[in-house]
Amino acid sequence: MEKMFCLGLVLGAVGGALIVANSYKARSLVKKSQADLLQKVDEMMDERLNAQSAPDKTEKKAK
């Protein structure tokens, strides 16, 4: 059962890679999705960094 699942997963990944490699629309969709994902990750990291630095500033002002 697990071997068949792994085999299907590998074949699906190879098939998807072939489709993306040969299709301009699919390739541009993948690139656009990657750019959107990276932008969202950058925004989340900026929010977390700002949230972490905000308590530090208030602690220094309180002293």
C-alpha positions as CSV (number, residue, x, y, z in Angstrom):
1,M,0.0,0.0,0.0
2,E,2.7,2.5,1.0
3,K,4.8,1.5,-2.1
4,M,1.9,2.2,-4.4
5,F,1.3,5.6,-2.7
6,C,5.0,6.5,-3.1
7,L,5.0,5.4,-6.7
8,G,1.9,7.4,-7.5
9,L,3.4,10.4,-5.7
10,V,6.6,10.2,-7.8
11,L,4.7,9.6,-11.1
12,G,2.5,12.6,-10.3
13,A,5.4,14.8,-9.6
14,V,7.2,13.8,-12.8
15,G,4.0,14.2,-14.8
16,G,3.4,17.7,-13.3
17,A,7.0,18.7,-14.0
18,L,6.6,17.6,-17.6
19,I,3.4,19.6,-18.0
20,V,4.9,22.7,-16.5
21,A,8.1,22.3,-18.6
22,N,6.1,22.1,-21.9
23,S,3.3,24.6,-21.2
24,Y,3.9,28.3,-21.1
25,K,0.6,29.0,-19.3
26,A,1.4,26.5,-16.6
27,R,4.9,27.8,-16.2
28,S,3.8,31.4,-15.9
29,L,1.1,30.3,-13.4
30,V,3.8,28.6,-11.3
31,K,6.0,31.6,-11.4
32,K,3.2,33.9,-10.4
33,S,2.2,31.7,-7.5
34,Q,5.8,31.5,-6.3
35,A,6.1,35.3,-6.4
36,D,2.8,35.7,-4.5
37,L,3.9,33.2,-1.8
38,L,7.2,34.8,-1.3
39,Q,5.5,38.2,-1.0
40,K,3.2,36.9,1.7
41,V,6.0,35.2,3.6
42,D,8.0,38.4,3.5
43,E,5.0,40.3,4.9
44,M,4.5,37.8,7.7
45,M,8.1,37.9,8.6
46,D,8.0,41.7,8.7
47,E,4.9,41.6,11.0
48,R,6.6,39.2,13.3
49,L,9.8,41.2,13.5
50,N,7.8,44.4,14.2
51,A,5.8,42.6,16.9
52,Q,8.9,41.3,18.6
53,S,10.7,44.6,18.5
54,A,7.7,46.6,19.8
55,P,7.8,45.1,23.3
56,D,11.5,45.7,23.5
57,K,11.0,49.4,22.9
58,T,8.3,49.7,25.6
59,E,10.5,47.9,28.1
60,K,13.3,50.4,27.5
61,K,10.9,53.3,27.9
62,A,9.6,52.0,31.1
63,K,13.0,51.8,32.7
